[in-house]
Amino acid sequence: MKLLMCLILVTTSFSISAVKPVEKSIIDHVETEMKNAEVLLEKVVNINSGTMNFPGVKAVGKHFIDELDDLGFHTEWIDGSKFGRAGHLFASKGNKGVKILLIGHLDTVFASDSNFNHYEVLGDNKVKGPGITDMKGGDVVIIYALKALQSAGVLKDLSVQIVMTGDEEKRGSPYSIANKVIIDAAKWADVAIGFEDGDGNPKTIVVARRGSVGWTLNVKGKPAHSSQIFRDDIGYGAILETARILNSFRESLSVIPNLTFNPGVIVGGTDVELDNGTTRGTAFGKSNVIARSVKVSGGIRALSPEQLANAKKTMQKIVADNLSQTSATLAFSEGYPPMAPRDSNYELLALYNQVSLDLGYGEVKAVNPRLAGAADISLAANYVSMSIDGLGLMGDGGHTDNEIADMNTFAMQIQRAAILMYRLSKQ
């Protein structure tokens, strides 16, 4: 709370401050290092690091470990064998000043056999490559922002921990082990800053992310000849009961701002199987037999823990109000918690916005949370005084083979991140 009040008081003063000499040296250092930053970016993009390509994830992490070692960080590779993934990079430096957690991830959605596998320079200062914006570009922003602070002699005034996870795109399990390093770091930190690319717009920043939780619906009906359906002793069957439930979900939940739910896969009939791990299913049934079973797998996204809790309660009430001779159960899995839009996050946005204005990059506003998915920052946000995300390299086409970075934003993002951390160090 003391940190928050300090930031509120100094935000206005920055609006009338020119860029200080030390800040000018930070900005200049970034400009001189851009070719090296691009070389590092090309190296890591050219390494396939699909989540389940463990050697690739570790190889990308090794590049960043080498860079952080050179900056005097204590670095550690957190082995992921206990949660079924490659692992996480953890680094720390400093023991005074504001405690800042910097968050990135090493993995991408592109499997080792993907045809989208190399860094390609395009026209108009655009570069194409797997994971270039989601989020190897953001990882490089972290490294070169820290290099600029080190060059200016001010990195020593901060306490910094860095977590680059190896399973952001496909979480390891159990979550209690997979998420431990980032939660522990968040409990230590005052401020958490994520370097995803947000909505790809350098004029926005993420102050809120909706949580993402999975759910599984199992519905049972009484099998019988289809000619007897709707009798009191036969009932409506599993498929019609499922239709009632899903439509009731739609009617009740679709009107709530920033809340969405989606049934992603459904199998129904006499005999059904659905593997929640692979989300592949099979079903057998006949048009003249009332369906005995339905399985549905889906997800729900909410903006706050309270909104998610209320949605779960509504869904369970709908599931329990069964049609004749049917029954249903609804189970929720663990996932990403919401990063709620707290006032303190908006104060940190105000500080970042002033940095951007002072550097001549223009105003920065909060992104619509509907345009930003779940990310690792959500695991940390509830443990720190304030948090923002979306400070990474900007572009579009994430999670597709047309993922393109706008290199015009590269130096800008590094400079804004470095000056933000410097100004935090002065509080």
C-alpha positions, -999 to 999 in steps of 0.1 A, spaced: 0 0 0 29 24 7 43 17 -27 9 24 -43 6 57 -25 40 68 -36 32 60 -72 0 80 -70 19 110 -57 47 109 -83 26 102 -114 16 139 -116 51 151 -112 63 131 -141 38 148 -163 59 180 -160 93 164 -160 117 163 -190 136 131 -196 165 131 -171 201 126 -182 203 91 -169 171 83 -188 186 97 -219 216 74 -215 192 44 -211 174 54 -243 207 59 -262 220 25 -250 189 7 -264 195 24 -298 231 12 -300 221 -24 -290 193 -29 -314 213 -50 -339 224 -73 -311 189 -76 -299 177 -86 -333 204 -112 -336 193 -127 -303 157 -126 -314 165 -144 -346 185 -171 -327 157 -180 -303 129 -178 -329 149 -203 -351 148 -228 -322 116 -248 -322 102 -246 -286 68 -261 -289 57 -268 -253 63 -305 -256 97 -301 -274 116 -302 -241 151 -299 -257 140 -269 -277 124 -251 -247 156 -257 -227 178 -244 -256 158 -212 -258 161 -209 -220 199 -214 -222 203 -184 -245 186 -162 -219 205 -177 -190 237 -168 -207 226 -132 -212 214 -129 -175 246 -145 -162 265 -118 -180 244 -92 -162 253 -107 -128 220 -125 -122 218 -157 -102 202 -180 -127 186 -214 -122 168 -239 -144 138 -253 -126 134 -289 -138 100 -297 -151 99 -335 -147 76 -334 -117 50 -315 -137 55 -331 -171 72 -302 -189 107 -290 -198 109 -266 -168 112 -229 -161 140 -203 -161 144 -184 -128 168 -155 -122 173 -130 -94 195 -99 -87 195 -72 -61 184 -67 -25 172 -31 -23 146 -9 -37 113 -18 -53 109 -56 -58 100 -62 -94 89 -95 -110 94 -97 -148 74 -125 -165 80 -142 -198 77 -177 -214 99 -198 -235 74 -222 -252 52 -217 -283 22 -234 -297 42 -248 -327 51 -285 -323 85 -298 -333 71 -311 -366 56 -277 -375 63 -264 -410 64 -229 -396 99 -230 -382 122 -201 -391 128 -163 -388 119 -145 -421 125 -108 -428 96 -92 -447 92 -58 -461 81 -27 -442 102 -36 -412 81 -67 -404 95 -101 -394 77 -134 -395 85 -164 -372 71 -189 -347 67 -173 -313 82 -140 -324 55 -120 -306 41 -148 -284 65 -143 -268 102 -146 -276 102 -109 -286 90 -101 -251 117 -122 -236 143 -102 -256 127 -70 -244 133 -81 -208 170 -88 -215 178 -56 -233 158 -34 -209 180 -48 -181 211 -43 -202 202 -6 -207 197 -2 -169 230 -19 -162 248 3 -187 234 34 -170 245 21 -136 210 20 -121 202 -18 -122 218 -20 -88 190 2 -74 164 -25 -81 156 -59 -68 146 -81 -97 133 -116 -101 126 -131 -136 104 -161 -144 103 -174 -179 80 -204 -179 82 -234 -202 46 -243 -202 25 -211 -207 9 -225 -239 1 -259 -223 3 -260 -186 20 -288 -167 3 -308 -140 -1 -308 -111 -6 -270 -111 6 -267 -75 41 -277 -87 40 -262 -122 30 -228 -109 51 -227 -77 80 -207 -90 59 -179 -104 37 -178 -73 66 -178 -49 82 -149 -69 49 -130 -69 47 -133 -31 82 -118 -29 75 -90 -53 58 -56 -51 52 -52 -88 47 -78 -115 52 -69 -152 44 -92 -180 60 -91 -215 33 -107 -236 22 -87 -267 -13 -79 -253 -36 -71 -282 -7 -62 -305 -13 -25 -302 16 -4 -287 -10 22 -277 -26 -2 -252 -15 -21 -221 -31 -49 -201 -44 -41 -167 -69 -70 -166 -69 -105 -180 -99 -128 -179 -92 -161 -161 -96 -193 -181 -111 -225 -165 -121 -257 -180 -154 -276 -173 -168 -310 -181 -205 -319 -183 -217 -355 -180 -254 -362 -187 -273 -394 -183 -307 -404 -197 -328 -436 -197 -322 -457 -228 -353 -470 -245 -370 -472 -279 -373 -437 -294 -410 -441 -299 -414 -439 -261 -396 -407 -256 -413 -380 -234 -433 -406 -214 -430 -398 -177 -413 -431 -169 -389 -428 -199 -381 -392 -200 -362 -370 -225 -329 -387 -229 -294 -374 -224 -291 -354 -256 -322 -333 -251 -312 -327 -215 -278 -316 -227 -294 -292 -252 -315 -277 -223 -284 -272 -201 -263 -256 -228 -290 -233 -240 -297 -223 -204 -260 -215 -200 -263 -193 -231 -293 -175 -218 -279 -169 -184 -243 -162 -190 -240 -145 -224 -255 -113 -212 -229 -108 -185 -201 -83 -196 -167 -98 -200 -179 -133 -192 -178 -160 -219 -183 -197 -220 -178 -222 -248 -186 -259 -252 -157 -270 -273 -164 -307 -279 -195 -329 -274 -202 -366 -279 -236 -382 -273 -254 -415 -279 -258 -449 -264 -221 -454 -257 -196 -425 -256 -160 -418 -247 -142 -385 -243 -105 -382 -235 -101 -349 -217 -64 -350 -222 -65 -352 -260 -101 -339 -263 -108 -367 -288 -141 -386 -285 -162 -414 -300 -199 -421 -299 -223 -449 -309 -260 -444 -311 -291 -450 -333 -319 -427 -344 -344 -452 -329 -327 -454 -294 -330 -427 -268 -295 -415 -259 -281 -428 -227 -250 -406 -223 -235 -372 -233 -201 -358 -225 -192 -321 -231 -159 -304 -226 -156 -266 -225 -141 -235 -210 -152 -203 -192 -135 -170 -190 -142 -144 -163 -128 -110 -154 -127 -114 -116 -128 -142 -90 -162 -131 -79 -176 -131 -114 -162 -167 -119 -177 -179 -86 -211 -165 -95 -210 -181 -130 -201 -215 -115 -230 -212 -91 -254 -204 -119 -242 -232 -140 -245 -257 -112 -280 -246 -105 -290 -251 -142 -273 -286 -143 -293 -297 -112 -327 -288 -126 -331 -319 -147 -357 -330 -172 -376 -362 -164 -355 -394 -160 -322 -376 -166 -293 -365 -144 -262 -344 -149 -229 -335 -132 -207 -305 -139 -170 -304 -128 -146 -275 -131 -108 -279 -136 -80 -257 -125 -68 -230 -149 -57 -194 -150 -72 -172 -123 -85 -138 -134 -62 -108 -133 -88 -84 -119 -88 -47 -130 -77 -32 -97 -72 5 -91 -35 -1 -84 -30 -16 -119 -45 16 -134 -20 36 -113 8 16 -128 -7 21 -162 -6 59 -155 31 57 -147 38 37 -179 16 61 -199 37 91 -186 69 73 -196 55 68 -231 45 104 -233 79 117 -221 97 95 -246 75 109 -274 57 76 -281 22 89 -273 -6 79 -250 -12 44 -237 -46 32 -226 -60 0 -210 -68 -27 -235 -103 -42 -236 -100 -74 -215 -120 -92 -242 -90 -87 -265 -64 -103 -242 -64 -139 -233 -51 -156 -201 -14 -155 -194 12 -162 -167 7 -127 -152 -27 -140 -140 -9 -164 -117 10 -135 -101 -14 -106 -101 -33 -115 -69 -1 -116 -48 15 -82 -58 5 -46 -51 2 -38 -88 6 -55 -121 5 -48 -159 11 -69 -189 16 -64 -227 50 -48 -227 64 -72 -253 72 -69 -290 41 -60 -309 26 -76 -340 -3 -99 -351 -11 -134 -362 -2 -151 -329 -8 -188 -327 -9 -190 -365 17 -196 -392 13 -159 -401 28 -146 -368 44 -113 -377 63 -88 -355 63 -51 -362 99 -43 -356 91 -6 -355 79 -13 -319 110 -32 -308 133 -4 -295 102 15 -282 91 -14 -260 126 -19 -247 130 18 -239 96 21 -223 101 -9 -201 136 2 -190 124 37 -181 94 24 -162 117 2 -141 141 31 -136 113 53 -123 100 26 -101 135 24 -86 133 60 -75 102 54 -54 
